[in-house]
Amino acid sequence: MTDLVRRSHTGSSGYEISFAVAGPENGPVCVFLHGSGPGASGSSNFRGNYAAFVAAGYRVVLPDLVGYGESEKPEGIDYTLQLFTDSIYEMLIAEGVDSAVLVGNSLGGGIAMQMTLDHPEFVSGLILMAPGCIEELPVYFAMPGIALMGQAFASEEFTIESQRAVVTALVHPDFRDQISDELVAERFEVAKAQPKDVLMRMRTQNLSSRLGEIKQPIFVLWGEEDKFCPASGIEHFFAASCDVRAMRFAKVGHWVQVERRDEFNAYAVAFLNGLG
């Protein structure tokens, strides 16, 4: 069964988290953690992926982070890595999940790593696509995609054309046909409800010095033409002597799971099946 069933949970932060689930009730759990950016959500980031995991026998959970998707979007707060991590972890525990593989793109990759550091007994493996939170902030701010996203969302009028420009920057020009009008419209509706604080007051830290503490198997995938997170970040995992296997894709941007959907799905499921 691949139909998504939507649920919600309010944890100790007091903010409501919306999430969707699919797949066999007793299947091993994969949690898909989306990235940041105006209009981001679990479904819009991973719509082309989760069904392949369900077909392979996995139970999938697609949360919307605080401030994103259908989750609560508070104003006047710092959007910290710990807030994202704790609220998702509490939701998973409340859902009866006691072990999971975490699949994280961009900010979602940073959340996956932070959750693994905080709760190593909970995480059985990591699949990371261009993960964030492994460079100092000036490195990210210098990336053209981050600059475009920040400038567009901070402007007085964030338009649907601004949304289109930001989402299109996520992919290599060869894959612009993956950016449909429906996807742009879906993310624009979310973005209109997001306070500026979601991006302007995001607070994340550089976890690269702690990568060596992660003992779980890691699968990292990265596009060489990423405009948001430098592809050189993949080297941090080797330098830390992680249990890592990695793939780099030519002519691919920030959204490996979208641009190379079928390959990503096949490689990721094979990795999961190899975890035993």
Buried (B, 14 or more C-beta within 10 A) or exposed (E): EEEBEEBEBBBEBEBBBBBBBBBEEEBBBBBBBBBBBBBBBBBBBBBBBBBBBBEBBBBBBBBBBBBBBBBBBBEEBEBBBBBBBBBBBBBBBEBEBEEBBBBBBBBBBBBBBBBBBEBEEBBBBBBBBBBBBBBEEEBBEEBEBBBBBBEBBEEEEBEBEBBBBBBBBBBBEEBEEBBEEEBBEBBBEBBEEBBEBBBEBBEBBBBBEBBEEBEBBBBBBBBEBBBBBBBEBBEBBEEBEBEBBBBBBEEBBBBBBBBBBEBBBEBBBEBBEEEE
